[in-house]
Amino acid sequence: MAETNLTESVTKIVELVEKMSVAELSALVTALKDKFGVTGAAFMPAAMPAGGAPAAGAAKEEEQAEFKLTLLSVGDGKKIPVLKELRALLGLGLTEAKDILDKVPSVIKEGANKEEADKIRTKLEEVGAKVEVK
């Protein structure tokens, strides 16, 4: 054990805890909370504000409503199927779709909602493209 200034009773408890299963540890935590009237807030990591709200960065990710899709690459021999899918999904002309393919990585669409972004990514990946959604 790394700590040498632990009392004998604390050392014994630590040794017992080391041997416990996850289910037993969960039951122990629950029993200690109940016994001493401890709320869940006392067990939250320091990064979590009181009340259980996630940190500001995590809230932004959950609330993101608009996504940007970027075509990262096209598999060997897959340019034509990807070109056709780009035109069908985005209503692009032949020249516009070809320009996107010639300038990989390139932005396909900005401001897409989650459903639309997932649909476009899935369809393009099915025909051999690699797409990033941010």
Secondary structure, 3 states (H helix, E strand, C coil): CCCCCCCHHHHHHHHHHHCCCHHHHHHHHHHHHHHHCCCHHHHCCCCCCCCCCCCHHHHHHHHCCCEEEEEEEECCCCHHHHHHHHHHHHCCCHHHHHHHHHCCCEEEEEEECHHHHHHHHHHHHHCCEEEEEC
